[in-house]
């Protein structure tokens, strides 16, 4: 449970950072870094989804409500 919560938190932080780098701050970055920021946005979004599913599985295993 603590791993999934931590992964959810850090994925959200990473998503926020990469969105900021990819869109409002893109003028400050060279093209290769903009590409990495866009790829990072996709990867961190996937990380949020996987961490959330892991959290739901943990809650179910603990016998707690998942909704």
DRENNU-982897 format. One line per 4 residues: their letters; for each residue x, y, z of C-alpha. Coordinates in pm, whole numbers, plus 50000, padded with zeros to 5 digits. Example, Ala and Ser with C-alpha at 12.3 -4.5 7.8 and 13.67 -1.06 7.14 Angstrom:
AS) 51230/49550/50780 ~ 51367/49894/50714
! end
This chain:
XXXX) 50000/50000/50000 ~ 50275/50245/50089 ~ 50461/50163/49766 ~ 50155/50231/49553
XXXX) 50083/50555/49740 ~ 50443/50667/49691 ~ 50439/50570/49325 ~ 50112/50759/49278
XXXX) 50257/51069/49443 ~ 50586/51067/49249 ~ 50411/50994/48921 ~ 50183/51292/48979
XXXX) 50482/51514/49059 ~ 50666/51389/48750 ~ 50358/51449/48535 ~ 50326/51803/48664
XXXX) 50693/51878/48597 ~ 50691/51732/48248 ~ 50369/51914/48154 ~ 50522/52241/48271
XXXX) 50838/52171/48072 ~ 50653/52052/47762 ~ 50407/52339/47733 ~ 50452/52673/47915
XXXX) 50832/52649/47945 ~ 50898/52491/47607 ~ 51055/52808/47470 ~ 51340/52770/47718
XXXX) 51428/52415/47611 ~ 51612/52280/47311 ~ 51414/52048/47084 ~ 51559/51719/47222
XXXX) 51456/51819/47575 ~ 51108/51916/47456 ~ 51075/51572/47299 ~ 51185/51410/47626
XXXX) 50935/51622/47818 ~ 50652/51505/47592 ~ 50759/51142/47624 ~ 50786/51188/48002
XXXX) 50430/51322/48009 ~ 50307/50999/47853 ~ 50516/50777/48079 ~ 50418/50951/48402
XXXX) 50050/50936/48303 ~ 50087/50560/48260 ~ 50266/50548/48596 ~ 49967/50714/48764
XXXX) 49730/50458/48615 ~ 49944/50160/48715 ~ 49999/50296/49068 ~ 49626/50355/49108
XXXX) 49544/49999/49004 ~ 49811/49872/49246 ~ 49650/50082/49520 ~ 49308/49932/49445
XXXX) 49453/49579/49458 ~ 49621/49659/49791 ~ 49298/49793/49936 ~ 49107/49486/49823
XXXX) 49371/49253/49974 ~ 49340/49443/50303 ~ 48963/49396/50294 ~ 48894/49768/50272
XXX) 48647/49943/50044 ~ 48785/50017/49697 ~ 48537/50287/49599
! end
